Amino acid sequence: MVKIVVDNNVCIGCGLCVHDCPMHVYELKNGRSTVANPDDCMMCLSCHEICPANAIEHQDIYLSRRLYVDLDVCTMLRRFI
């Protein structure tokens, strides 16, 4: 299991990680992303890559390339970029 840290001082509450995660690891609470199901993380780092605020850290894992792409999420991301 990987330790996932969301920096709530940096998170903008856009919800992209919630929608992008194929394993439903995240949920929005009080306008910020929280790690709800860390044991389900498959370490694809899709959430890390899509976060516009760079608020998500997977400790001891390094982003090399995105392993999961969701076209609906790409459409949502265009609204923020």
C-alpha positions in Angstrom: 0.0 0.0 0.0 1.2 3.5 -0.9 0.8 6.5 1.4 -1.2 9.2 -0.4 -1.0 12.8 1.0 -3.3 15.6 -0.2 -2.0 19.0 0.8 -5.3 20.8 1.8 -3.5 24.1 1.8 -2.9 23.7 -1.9 -5.9 21.7 -3.1 -8.4 23.9 -5.0 -11.3 21.5 -4.7 -11.8 21.1 -8.4 -12.6 17.3 -8.1 -10.6 16.2 -11.1 -8.8 13.6 -9.0 -12.2 12.2 -7.8 -13.4 11.9 -11.4 -10.2 10.7 -12.8 -9.3 7.9 -10.4 -10.3 4.5 -11.8 -10.3 3.0 -8.3 -12.4 5.7 -6.6 -9.7 6.5 -4.0 -10.7 10.1 -3.5 -13.8 12.0 -2.5 -14.6 15.7 -1.9 -15.2 16.8 1.7 -15.6 20.4 2.7 -14.5 21.6 -0.7 -11.2 19.6 -0.6 -10.1 16.3 -1.9 -9.6 13.6 0.7 -8.2 10.0 0.5 -11.2 7.8 1.1 -10.0 4.4 0.0 -6.1 4.3 0.0 -6.0 0.5 -0.1 -7.7 0.6 -3.5 -4.9 2.7 -5.1 -3.3 0.9 -8.1 -0.5 3.5 -8.2 -1.2 4.6 -11.8 -0.6 8.3 -10.6 -3.4 9.6 -12.8 -4.6 11.8 -10.0 -1.1 13.2 -9.5 -0.8 14.1 -13.1 -4.3 15.7 -13.5 -4.2 17.8 -10.4 -3.8 21.4 -11.5 -2.5 22.5 -8.1 0.0 19.6 -7.6 -1.6 18.9 -4.3 -1.3 15.1 -4.4 1.8 13.2 -3.3 2.3 9.4 -3.4 5.2 8.9 -1.0 8.0 6.7 -2.3 6.5 6.5 -5.8 7.7 8.7 -8.7 5.7 9.8 -11.7 7.1 8.3 -14.8 4.2 8.2 -17.2 0.4 8.2 -17.1 -1.0 4.7 -17.2 -4.7 5.6 -17.4 -6.5 8.0 -19.7 -10.1 8.9 -19.5 -11.5 11.0 -22.3 -14.3 12.5 -20.2 -11.7 13.7 -17.7 -9.6 15.3 -20.5 -12.8 17.2 -21.5 -13.3 18.4 -17.9 -9.6 19.4 -17.7 -9.9 21.7 -20.7 -12.3 23.8 -18.6 -9.5 24.4 -16.0 -6.6 24.9 -18.3 
